Structure formats: C-alpha cells, structure tokens
Amino acid sequence: MFQTKKRSHAALAAGLLAAGAITLLGGAPATAVNTASECVDTHAGEHSAARGLPGVKGHDRNEISDAQAEAMNADLRKKVMEANQRGAVSALAAGGTINVVFHAVSTTSGTGKMTDATIAKQIKVLNDGFAGAESSVAAKTGFTFVLQQTKRYTNDKWFNKGADDAAIEREMKTQTRVGTAATLNVWSVDIDGLGFATFPNWYAGEPKLDGVVIDYSSVPGGSATNFNLGKTLTHETGHWMGLWHTFQGECTKKNDEVADTPAQSGPTSGCPEGQDTCPASGVDPIHNYMDYSYDSCYNQFTPGQNTRMQNAWTAYRSGK
C-alpha cells in the first residue's frame, strides 16, 4: 500500500495458529484503492500494504476495508485449518527458499540505474532481516531469499512515478512479472512513497500484479535520508508474506492480530526509545520492521509474526 516516502500489516502468535484460530491480513485487489482516505498517517479502520511517513498526505495504495479484511481473515483461518489437517503447516515451519526477480527501471538519462553490487547488498539486507540477524530477540524465520534474475528496463513512463498510477503499474507489471506465487518480484522505480506491496491472498485474482514496488532511493546507499539502508524492501516483503503494520487497529484488542507485538496508537516517526502510546502492557514495537521507524531503528520480526508468515506462505504461496 502507500508509503509516502512510504512502507507497510500483521500476524498471529504460534499458539493461536496451532489451535486454528488464525486471522488474516486484508484484501481487495491492488487496483481497489480507496480514494476516500487522503492521509497515509491516519490508520484507524484502514488496512494497507505500504510504508509511509507520518504527516505525508496521499492515497494509501492497496487500502482495503474492514469488511474485506474480515473476509480475508476467515479465508486464511479456513486454509490454515485445512493445511493443519494435511500436516502442511508443520512441514513448512522452518521457512523456505524464495526466488527473487529484481526489476530495475531507469530513465533514458540514466536516473535509477542500479549496479549488481547494490542489488546484492539489498538482497543481503532482506536476508539478514528474515534470519533474525539484527537482534537477539528477533525471530529466525527460516526464509531465505535468492536472487534468481535481475531484469533492467529503460522506460521513462514506468520510472517517473508511473507505478503511482494504477493503469501504468498494471502495464509495467503485466509486461515484466515472471514466476509463480512463490516468486518475489521487486520493481525499483521513482514513486511518491517508499514502497507498496500486494498481499498473498490477492495472487489468485491478480497474479500479474503480485509483488513489491520500492522507491529506487531506498536501497542501501540510496538518497532517501533515514530510509536508505534497504529496509523498505524488508517491510514490504513482510506485507507480501502476510503481515500488517504493527499499529494496525491502534489500541484495540485485535491491534495487528499478532499477540507479541504490543499495541500502538499510530506509526512511529524516528526511533523514540521507550515510546508507549497505548494503555495495554508493552512499549511500542518501534524496532519492528512493520512499523514506520527509521531504517536504523528496525531490527526484528517477532515469533508471532513469523507464525503468521509461515501460515500465509503455506496457504497462498508455497507450491501455487
């Protein structure tokens, strides 16, 4: 969804999952943007798959309604129960290998061009996040990302905020996306936000739109101040794997529907250590990849988020 200069949802704890009481992350097709919401930092009742900066105005890409989210939750519960019966969830509990196709788009003047070394650094950042390498309390998900192919395009329309337009996004993706539901396609372009993603349950209806779009300035060594360590891709891949923002649901009991991410009232700006914006126990999870903190503040997914990703992977992507 929308990140201006943007990021993006959430998961369940392992105990709930084993019992079949799973909740899902939301979804309408990526083209169904709710134009009634103009602020990316106003998230009450919203479900999105993006990374956004507090205070920035704009449409939240891939926003869905609460009703759509509830329907998706029910579908994930059903699929996980079926997978539990087949033993498929436990079989994938250790994660899996995910092939990545990186689509580097640039202009005729060369803006956006990306070296193989930069792309390799970006994939390393992604792997470090999912391996739990940045914090002793981070979940070691078992997912490994392997760069299968780098595809380069010179296209001014696609690069120059074209992905912010649904029709141009569709054109770019349908002409370039490759692989299956289990293939992570990443497009690097110039967009109004930092990045946006599709949810796993959307793949069946719109397979050619599936994947992650990041702003070219967010990669390691890029020009996006405070957001140039490559962790926008980690955040957006979290959405692609089924997670919501940690501030989803704000201070409600459901929050982001992951038991081990404390509730928070809204997206974090910067890295305010000890910030606590909800009356429930636990300080805001500002170090979580699914908040809107600075890249330098990010260092973890939780075990509960890992459980949700494992389940969504089994339900919607593995073998699909």
N, C-alpha and C positions, 0 to 999 in steps of 0.2 A: 504494500500500500504506500502511502505517501510519506516521504521524508523530505522536508524542505530545508535545506540541505540536510536529508530525511532518513529514518530507519524503521523496523517493525516486529507474535502472540503467545500462547501459553500451553501448559501440560499438566498431567496428573501424577500423583505420587504412586509409587510401586504397589503399595498395599491396596489402594483403591482399584488399581488396574487389575490386580490378580483376582479381585472379587467381581470383576466385570463391571464395576461402577465407574465407567470412564466418561470423560466429557471431551467434546471435540472443539476444534478451533473453527472458525467460521467460514461460510462461504457461498457467495454468488460468483458467477464467472468474472474474470478480471475486467471485462468490459462494463460491468454494472457498477459504475461509480456514482455514489450518492452526492449529487451536487447541492444538496440542502445544507451540507456541513462545510463551512468555509475555513475553520481553524484547525490546523493539524494538532494543536496542543489542547484541544477540548475533546476529551475522550469518553465522557460519560455516555454510556449506551452505544459506543462505537466499537467496531471490530475491524482491525486493519492489518495489513502486512507491509509495513514500511518502516523507515527510520526517519523521524522528523525532529526538527529543533524547536523547543518551546518558543512560542511567540511568533512563529512564522505563519503567515496566512496562506491558505491554498486548499485545494481539494485533496482529500485523503484517498490515495489510489487504492483500488480494490476494497473499498469500505463495504461492509455488509451490515444488515440489520440484525437486531437481537433475535427476531423470529428465524432468520436464515441461520444464525449461529446455533440456535437450539435444535433446528432440524439437522444440522451437521453433527452436533453432539450426539444426537440419537443414532445417526448413521455410524459414527465411529464406535459407539457402545456396541451396536449390533455386530459390526465387523470384528471387533476385538473378542467378543464372546465366541463368535464362530471360529476365530483363529485359535482361541484358547482350547476349544474342543478338538481342533486338529493338532494341537501342540505346536503351532507355528510361532507363537509369541516367544516361548522359551527357546525355540530353535534359533531365533534371531536376537536373543538377549545380549549377545556380545557385540552387536552392531553389524557392520558390513562394509564392503568396499564400494565406493560411489565414484563412477567416472564423471569427469568434468569436461565440458566443452566450453572454452573461453572464446567469446566473440568480441574482438577488439575493433571498434569502429572509430574511424578518424575522418577528418575533413580533407579536402583537396590541398589545403595549405599545410597539412601535417598535424594539426591540433588533435590530440587524443591518441597519437601513436604510442604504442607500448612495447617495450622490449621483452624478449623471452625471460630475461633475468627478473624484471619487475613482476611478471605473471607468476614466475616460480616463487617469488617471495610472498605473493598474495596467497597462493595455494598453501604455503608453509604456515602462514598466519591462520588460515582456515583449519588446517590440521591440528595446530597447537591448541586452538580453542576447543575443538571436539575431543582432543586427547586429554583435556584437563591439565595441560602443561603449565598454566599460568598461575595456579593457586593450589595449595594443598587441600583445600576443601572442594575443589571443582570436581564435577562428575567426569569420569573417564568413559566416554560414550561407546568406544569401540568402533565408531565410524571413521573410515579413512577415505580421504579424497585424493583421487589420482587424476592428473591432467592427461586426458585422452587425446585432445586435439586443441590447437589454437587456430582460429579462423580470423582472418583480417579482411576488413572492408573499408573502402574509401567511399563515403556517402554523406554528403553534407546534410541532406534532409534527415537521415536517421540520427546523425550525431547531434545536430543542433536542436536539442530539446524535442526531437521527434517522438521519443518514447513517452513524452508527456501528453501526446495526442493519441487517443485510443486507436484511431484508424492507421496512423503511421506505425505505432507499436505493433499492431497486427501484421502490417505489411512486412516489417523488419523480421519479426519472429517467424512468420509462416514461410518466409523465403530462406531462413537460415537455420532454424532449430533442427537438431538431429537427436536420435536415440529414443529411449523408452521413458516410462515414468520414473525409472530409477537413474536416469542420466541427468545430472545437474548442468543445465545450460545457463551461462552467465554472459550478459551483454554489458559492455562498458561504453557509455555514451555521456553526453552532457545533458543533465536533467535538472529540473528545479530543486530537487531534493537530493538526498544522499543515496537512496535506493528504494526499491519496492520489489515484492515477490508475489508468487502465486501460492496458494495453499495446496496440500497434497490431494485433497478430495476434489479439487477442481479439474484434475488432469483428465478424467474420463470424458468430461463435457467439452473441454477446450485443450486438447493435447498439444497443439502447435503454439499455444500461448504460455505453456508451462516454463517456469524458470525464474531467474533473478536478474534484475536490472540494477546496476550500480553506476554512480557518477564516477567518471574517469579520474577525478581529483581525489577520490577516497582511497585509492590503492596505496601500498607502502611507498612513502616518499612523495606522495601527491601534494597538491597545493591547498587542500581543504584544511584550514587551520583547526587543530584539535580533533580532526576526523581523518587523518591521513596515515594511520598505522595499518590500514587494511581490514579493520574490524566491522565495517559496514557489511562486507560480504558474510562475515560470521553471523551477524544479526539477521540479515535477510535469509541466509540458509536455515537459520532457526525457524523462521516462518515457513520456508519451503518444506521443512521437516515436521511442521505441525504446531509450532509454538506461537503463543500470543505474547503481547507486551506484558512485562511484569506489573504494569499499572492498569492493565485491563480490569474493568469492574471497580476500579478505585478501592474504596474502603469497605466494600461489601464482603460477605462471607465467601462468595464464589471467587472474587478477585480474578486472578488469571487462571483459576481452576487447577493450580499446582500447589500442593499442600506445603511445600518447603520454600516457597518464595513469599515472604511477608507482604502484606497488603501495602500499597502506597497510593496516594491520592492523585498523582499525576506524574508525567515524565520528568526525569531528573535533568537538570542543566549543570554541566561541570562535573565535579566529584565531591559533593558535600558530605564528608565523612560523618557518620552518626545521624544523618537526617532521618526523622521519624514523623511521617505525615498522617498516620492512621492510628486510632486508639488500640487496635489489636496488637498483640505482642510481636516484637521483632522490628528492627530498624529497616528502613527502605533498602531494597536489594540493589543499591546503586552500582555494584560491581558486576551485576548480571548482564550478559550480552544482550538481553531482551529489554533493557531499559534504554534511555536516550542519553546516557552519560557520555563523557569524552572517551575517545578510544583508549587513552592512557588509564582510564578508570576501570575499563572492562577486564574481567579475568575469569569468568566462570559461567557454566551451566550448572544446575543443581541435579541431584539424583532424580527428583520428581520430574524435572523437565526431560531428563534422559528417558525415563519411563514413557512419557508421552511421545517422544520422538520414535522410540522403538515400536510403539503400538501403531502410530500413524504410518511408519515405514512398512510395517507388516500389512496394514490394511489397504494402503493405497499405492505403494511404490514398488516394493520388492516383487520381482517377477512379473510386473504389469507392463 
